[in-house]
Amino acid sequence: MKRKPAKSAVRKSVKKASPGLSLLVATRKGAWLLHGDAARRNWRVEGPHFLGNIVSHMVCDPRDGKTLLAATKTGHLGPTMMRSTNRGRTWKESKQPPAFVKVPEGEKGRAVDHTFWLTPGHASEPDVWFAGTSPQGLFRSADGGDTWQAFSYINDDLKYREWMGTVQDGTPDGPKLHSILIDPRDAKHMYFGMSGGGVHETKDGGKSWQVIIEGMEVVQGFNLDPKIPTFHDPHCLRLCPSNPDRIFQQNHCGIYRRDGDSDWVRIGRSMPKAVGDIGFPLVVHPRDDKTLWVLPMDGTTVWPRVSPGGKPCVYTSRNAGKTWQRLDAGFPKAQAWWTVKRQAMCGDARDPVGLYFGTTAGELWMSRDEGKKWACIARNLPEIYAVETAEFA
């Protein structure tokens, strides 16, 4: 009589993953891939890749289902970009990673500390990728991530440089350009956020940019002018796939929604006061523009960046932010002092939607039912920087 295999959230003994979803996990000490079966119940761990490297972001190209880019950095070799064209089986370093233009000797220039954010280009531009760096810079690749050039004029524009601040502006690991969003209807319509530096939009493919900070608040008590982009700190922007005119934002100063060309509206005020509406990640529903999820953190006093009260929770709104519901079934009830970084929470496109996030304590959590119940599917990883889903071809 055959013995049934022991039940486990993570199964390392499976030799080949069943057809299903994969999770791309970027951490402070390398990257891992988790391959799930069709039911999203059993997971096979693959890795580490780039052990010892800081991996800020790892993304699969949804246009071909096999190309991966990973933004990596080591203390002694600096930042680079790694590429795989076979779903992560083998990797090669990019020939020309993102880098600022060299300035004449004797002049003060900037150097990329690390690439922070990766976004595949529009479906009509198969080999195009965009990258955001720290300090703030916006770059584009037209050859699948092998070589990179500055995109648009903002990297060296005097006004943008004024808004960008410096590496010592208070943002951990330096200021960042992030949340590069592309309108699925129009490749020339894009957004990005800068921490700090506000939110910016182009409708002409980067020839011109508009600052969109109206309605956003700034930190109180420091006499900061809300009209100056420098003082705005968007943490994460998400565009609704089912309604690209709607964008949600998790900001240093709350949760916001923007519809079309209207001002930002703070929708986090209806969150419980004991929890607040401060955090980093935000996920939107792939088919319902009224549904989103956030993961609050303690943003009081010195910004301890932990779960509020040591009790982790996810909050969802099903009506575009009018009301919120707490989702914490399966989470620790006390003494869990981790939090989640801005790129470390994502969702899939299944029905019901699966939600995933990685913590600063190296745990990977998931829900198969849009947040009603949660389970930890991996532990003891390094601090998790980013989590993305992949549907490999």
TAMO-V683515 format. One record per backbone hydrogen bond with DSSP energy under -0.5 kcal/mol. CO is the residue of the C=O (numbers start at 1). NH is the residue of the N-H. Records with the same first field share a line. If there is no record, write none. Layout:
CO = NH, NH
//
This chain:
9 = 43
10 = 12
21 = 36
22 = 390
23 = 25, 34
24 = 26, 388
25 = 32
26 = 385, 386
27 = 30, 55
29 = 52
30 = 27
31 = 48, 49
32 = 25
33 = 46
34 = 23, 36
35 = 44
37 = 21, 40
42 = 37
43 = 11
44 = 35
46 = 33
49 = 31
50 = 53
53 = 30, 55
54 = 56, 73
57 = 71
59 = 69
60 = 62
61 = 64, 65
65 = 393
66 = 87
67 = 61
68 = 84
69 = 59
70 = 72, 82
71 = 56, 57
72 = 80
73 = 54
74 = 78
78 = 74
80 = 72
81 = 94
82 = 70
83 = 92
84 = 68
86 = 89
92 = 83
96 = 148
104 = 107
107 = 109
114 = 134
117 = 132
119 = 130
122 = 125
125 = 128
127 = 144
128 = 121
129 = 141
130 = 119
131 = 139
132 = 116, 117
133 = 137, 177
134 = 113, 114
137 = 133
138 = 151
139 = 131
140 = 149
141 = 129
143 = 146
146 = 95, 96
149 = 140
153 = 156
154 = 157
157 = 161
158 = 162
159 = 163
160 = 164
161 = 165
166 = 169
171 = 174
176 = 178, 195
178 = 193
179 = 181
181 = 191
183 = 186
186 = 189
188 = 190, 205
189 = 183
190 = 202
191 = 181
192 = 200
193 = 178
194 = 196, 198, 234
195 = 176
198 = 194
199 = 212
200 = 192
201 = 210
202 = 190
204 = 207
206 = 153
210 = 201
211 = 213
213 = 216
214 = 264
219 = 222
224 = 226
225 = 228
227 = 229
228 = 231
229 = 197, 232
232 = 196, 197, 198
233 = 252
236 = 250
238 = 248
239 = 241
240 = 243
243 = 240, 246
245 = 260
246 = 240
247 = 258
248 = 238
249 = 251, 256
250 = 235, 236
251 = 254, 279
254 = 251
255 = 267, 268
256 = 249
257 = 265
258 = 247, 260
259 = 262
265 = 257, 267
267 = 270
268 = 271
272 = 275, 276
278 = 297
281 = 295
283 = 293
288 = 285, 291
290 = 320
291 = 285
292 = 317
293 = 283
294 = 315
295 = 280
297 = 299
298 = 305
300 = 303
306 = 298
307 = 310
308 = 311
310 = 312, 336
314 = 327
315 = 294
316 = 325
317 = 292
319 = 322
325 = 316
327 = 314
328 = 331
329 = 374
335 = 337
338 = 307
339 = 360
341 = 344
343 = 387
344 = 358
346 = 356
353 = 370
354 = 348
355 = 367
356 = 346
357 = 365
359 = 362, 384
362 = 381
363 = 359, 365
364 = 377, 378
365 = 357
366 = 375
367 = 355
369 = 372
375 = 366, 377
378 = 364
383 = 28
385 = 343
386 = 26
388 = 24
390 = 22, 392
//
